[in-house]
Amino acid sequence: MRLHRRQFLRLAAGAVVLPALPHLARAQTWPARPIRLVVGFAAGGAADLIARLIAQSLSERLGQQVIVENRPGGGTNIATEAVVHAPADGYAVLLVTAANAINATLYDKLNFVFLRDIAPVASIIRFPNVMEVHPAVPVKTVPEFIAYAKANPDKLNMASGGNGSTQHLFGELFKMMAGVNLVHVPYRGGAPALVDLLSGQVQVMFDTLPSSIEHIRSGKLRPLAVTTAARLELLPDVPTMGDFVPGYEGSGWQGIGVPKNTPPEIVDRLSKETNAALADPKIKARFAELGGLPLVGSSKDFVKLIADETDKWAKVVKFSGAKPD
């Protein structure tokens, strides 16, 4: 079952404003015990790091420990399903990512409908990927790359961390908008893909910035563009993809969500405390080190972001014919 964008916006907006009087007393005493922040990625990666930064700040603000629980697998679907089926009492929180928007179309059958079963609470961060090539590729700009790819159709290999990953879909969006043919080579994770890019086994990758920044600085990889709409302080001389492919924008993002029917008072409190955490200079500085920006906004803002991103990546999934691993 798929939920259309208009239905999602209407239902989610209603969930934010409708009173929940039967739950009022429980919501007023929340939180009375530790909270689980369920993350669909393994420990040690960028998503896990961001989750732990937010968890620490929320623990201080809520007066209860927020425990990060890593449940990797299934393209984040295992973690999502665990929260979907958890009690709607504010003690199970999901780290929502761009993967959730992609998976809504990538997977034909899931045991949940994300747009229906998870109530968005607050966005956390937006961060770029970077289009980079092995130095042996004889191009230094995006226009040169497009010309080279068109002159050598199906001879350039594009690595990614797996089918349906942001690395894959950002590359497919580029292929769709620039009109070029690149051979997608999926790996089981970004690390082995990056190893082969560094060795020249593949030629191009739309990698996450934290994974690639040191290789870029050392000259082992050549950056052509960042995928976000604005340039980055970490790579001030690297243009945006939109400078050459008008309208292109691809960014990773993260936020938090809870099971549907969670009392609005709890959603509001979580949203308020999350936004307060994002105003912390220490968190801002840490995010900047990762090339990301705090994504402050209301629950309604996050509802719209998820709806827009689900629509956007549905078109790219269908264009590419991507299937899950």
C-alpha positions in Angstrom: 0.0 0.0 0.0 1.3 3.4 -0.9 0.2 6.6 0.7 -0.1 9.6 -1.7 1.6 12.9 -0.8 -1.6 14.8 -0.2 -2.9 12.1 2.2 0.4 12.1 4.1 0.5 15.9 4.5 -3.2 15.9 5.7 -2.8 13.0 8.1 0.6 14.2 9.5 -0.6 17.7 9.9 -3.7 16.4 11.8 -1.5 14.3 14.0 0.4 17.4 15.0 -2.6 19.5 16.0 -5.3 17.0 17.2 -5.6 16.8 21.0 -5.0 13.5 22.8 -6.8 14.0 26.1 -6.8 10.3 27.1 -3.0 10.4 26.9 -2.6 13.8 28.5 -1.6 12.6 32.0 0.9 10.1 30.6 2.4 12.7 28.3 2.8 15.1 31.2 5.0 12.6 33.1 7.0 11.7 30.0 9.8 10.7 30.1 9.8 8.5 33.1 12.4 6.0 31.9 15.2 5.7 29.2 14.3 6.3 25.6 15.6 4.2 22.6 16.8 6.0 19.5 16.8 3.3 16.9 19.3 3.7 14.1 19.2 1.6 10.9 23.0 1.8 10.4 25.9 0.0 12.0 27.8 1.7 14.8 30.7 3.9 13.8 29.3 5.5 10.6 28.2 9.1 10.0 24.5 8.4 10.8 25.5 6.7 14.1 27.7 9.6 15.0 25.0 12.1 14.5 22.5 10.0 16.4 24.9 9.8 19.4 25.5 13.6 19.4 21.7 14.2 19.4 21.1 11.4 22.0 23.6 12.9 24.4 22.1 16.4 24.1 18.5 15.1 24.5 19.5 13.0 27.5 20.7 16.2 29.2 17.6 18.2 28.2 15.0 15.5 29.0 16.5 14.2 32.2 16.4 10.6 31.0 19.0 8.7 29.1 18.5 8.4 25.3 20.1 5.2 24.3 21.2 4.6 20.7 20.2 1.2 19.5 21.8 0.1 16.2 19.6 -2.2 14.1 21.3 -2.3 10.6 20.0 -4.3 7.7 17.3 -4.2 5.1 18.3 -0.7 3.9 17.2 0.7 7.3 13.8 -1.1 7.0 14.6 -3.4 10.0 15.0 -0.4 12.3 12.0 1.4 10.8 9.7 -1.7 11.3 10.9 -2.0 14.9 9.7 1.5 15.7 6.5 1.2 13.7 5.4 -1.7 15.8 6.6 -0.2 19.1 4.1 1.3 21.6 3.2 4.9 20.7 4.4 6.2 24.1 7.5 8.2 23.2 10.0 5.6 24.3 10.9 4.4 20.9 12.3 7.0 18.5 13.5 6.4 14.9 16.5 8.1 13.2 14.7 9.0 10.0 17.0 9.4 6.9 16.8 10.0 3.2 16.8 6.2 2.9 13.2 6.1 4.2 12.1 8.4 1.4 14.0 6.3 -1.2 12.7 3.0 0.2 9.1 4.0 -0.2 9.5 3.4 -3.9 12.6 1.1 -4.1 10.8 -1.7 -2.2 7.7 -3.2 -3.7 6.6 -4.8 -0.5 7.3 -3.6 3.1 5.5 -4.6 6.3 4.7 -0.9 6.9 3.9 2.3 5.0 6.4 4.9 6.2 4.3 7.9 5.3 1.4 6.5 7.3 3.0 4.7 10.2 5.7 7.1 11.4 5.0 10.6 12.7 7.8 13.1 11.8 9.0 15.0 14.9 12.0 17.1 13.8 14.7 17.4 11.2 18.4 17.3 12.4 20.9 17.8 9.7 21.4 18.2 5.9 24.7 17.3 4.4 26.2 16.9 0.9 27.8 14.2 -1.2 30.6 15.1 -3.5 31.0 14.0 -7.1 34.6 12.8 -7.4 36.8 11.0 -9.9 40.0 9.1 -9.9 42.8 11.4 -11.1 43.4 9.2 -14.1 40.1 10.4 -15.6 41.1 13.2 -17.9 38.6 15.8 -16.7 38.7 18.7 -14.1 35.1 20.1 -14.3 31.6 18.8 -14.6 31.1 20.0 -18.2 34.3 18.2 -19.2 33.1 15.1 -17.5 29.7 15.3 -19.3 31.5 15.7 -22.6 33.9 12.8 -21.9 31.1 10.5 -20.8 29.1 11.3 -24.0 32.1 10.6 -26.1 32.7 7.3 -24.2 29.2 5.9 -23.5 29.0 3.0 -21.0 32.8 3.1 -20.5 32.8 4.9 -17.2 31.9 3.0 -14.0 30.1 4.7 -11.2 30.6 3.1 -7.8 28.1 3.2 -4.9 27.6 1.7 -1.5 24.7 -0.4 -2.8 21.5 -0.3 -4.9 19.2 2.4 -3.6 21.9 4.1 -1.5 22.1 7.9 -1.7 25.4 7.5 -3.5 23.6 5.5 -6.2 20.5 7.7 -6.4 22.5 11.0 -6.5 24.5 9.5 -9.4 21.3 8.4 -11.2 19.8 11.9 -10.8 22.9 13.2 -12.4 22.6 10.7 -15.3 18.9 11.6 -15.7 19.5 15.4 -15.8 22.8 15.5 -17.7 21.8 12.8 -20.2 24.9 10.6 -19.8 25.4 6.9 -19.5 27.4 5.6 -16.6 27.7 1.9 -15.6 26.5 1.5 -12.0 28.7 -0.8 -9.9 27.1 -1.4 -6.5 29.2 -2.6 -3.5 28.2 -3.9 -0.1 28.9 -0.6 1.6 30.6 2.7 0.8 34.1 1.6 2.1 34.8 -1.1 -0.5 33.4 1.2 -3.2 35.8 3.9 -2.1 38.8 1.4 -2.1 38.1 0.6 -5.7 37.7 4.2 -6.7 41.1 5.0 -5.1 42.7 2.2 -7.0 41.1 3.2 -10.3 39.0 0.1 -10.7 36.0 2.5 -11.0 36.1 6.0 -12.3 33.5 8.1 -10.5 31.5 8.2 -7.2 29.0 10.4 -5.5 30.4 9.8 -2.1 29.6 11.1 1.4 31.9 13.9 2.3 33.2 12.5 5.7 34.4 9.4 3.9 36.2 11.2 1.1 37.4 14.5 2.5 41.0 13.4 3.5 41.5 11.7 0.1 40.4 14.9 -1.6 42.8 16.9 0.5 45.7 14.6 -0.3 45.0 14.7 -4.1 44.1 11.0 -4.3 40.6 11.9 -5.5 39.5 14.9 -7.7 36.3 16.6 -6.6 34.1 18.0 -9.4 31.1 19.3 -7.6 29.1 19.1 -4.3 25.6 17.9 -4.6 23.9 20.5 -2.4 22.6 23.8 -3.5 25.3 25.8 -1.8 29.1 25.6 -1.6 30.7 24.2 1.5 33.2 25.8 3.9 35.2 22.6 3.9 35.6 22.7 0.1 35.2 26.4 -0.8 36.7 26.1 -4.3 34.5 23.2 -5.4 31.4 24.4 -7.2 27.8 23.0 -6.8 26.4 20.6 -9.3 23.6 23.1 -9.9 26.2 25.5 -11.4 26.4 23.2 -14.4 23.2 21.1 -14.3 20.5 23.6 -13.5 18.0 22.4 -10.9 20.2 19.5 -9.6 20.2 19.1 -5.8 20.9 16.0 -3.8 21.5 16.1 -0.1 21.4 13.6 2.7 19.3 14.5 5.7 18.4 13.1 9.0 15.7 13.7 11.6 13.6 11.8 14.2 10.2 10.2 14.1 7.9 8.2 16.4 5.1 5.7 15.9 1.8 7.1 14.7 -0.6 8.0 17.4 2.2 9.1 19.8 0.6 11.9 22.0 1.0 15.3 20.4 2.4 16.7 23.7 5.3 14.2 23.4 5.9 15.0 19.7 5.9 18.8 20.6 8.4 18.3 23.5 10.7 16.1 21.4 10.6 18.7 18.6 11.3 21.6 20.9 14.2 19.9 22.6 15.7 18.7 19.4 15.7 22.2 17.9 17.2 23.5 21.2 20.0 20.9 20.8 20.7 22.1 17.2 21.3 25.6 18.6 24.1 24.3 20.8 27.4 25.8 19.4 29.2 22.5 20.1 26.8 20.5 18.0 27.0 23.2 15.2 30.7 22.9 15.2 30.7 19.1 15.1 28.2 19.2 12.2 30.4 21.6 10.4 33.3 19.2 10.7 31.2 16.7 8.9 30.2 19.2 6.2 26.6 19.4 7.4 24.3 22.1 8.6 21.7 21.9 11.4 18.3 21.5 9.8 16.1 23.5 12.3 12.3 23.4 11.7 8.9 22.4 13.1 7.2 19.0 12.9 5.2 20.4 10.0 8.4 21.4 8.2 9.7 17.9 8.5 6.5 16.5 7.2 6.8 18.6 4.1 10.5 17.6 3.6 9.7 13.9 3.8 6.8 14.2 1.4 8.9 16.3 -1.1 11.9 13.9 -0.9 9.7 10.8 -1.3 8.2 12.3 -4.5 11.6 13.3 -5.8 13.4 10.1 -5.4 10.4 8.0 -6.6 11.0 9.6 -10.0 14.7 8.8 -9.9 14.1 5.2 -8.8 11.7 4.6 -11.6 14.0 6.2 -14.1 17.0 4.1 -13.1 15.0 0.9 -12.6 16.8 0.4 -9.3 16.1 -2.7 -7.2 17.2 -3.4 -3.7 20.2 -5.7 -3.1 
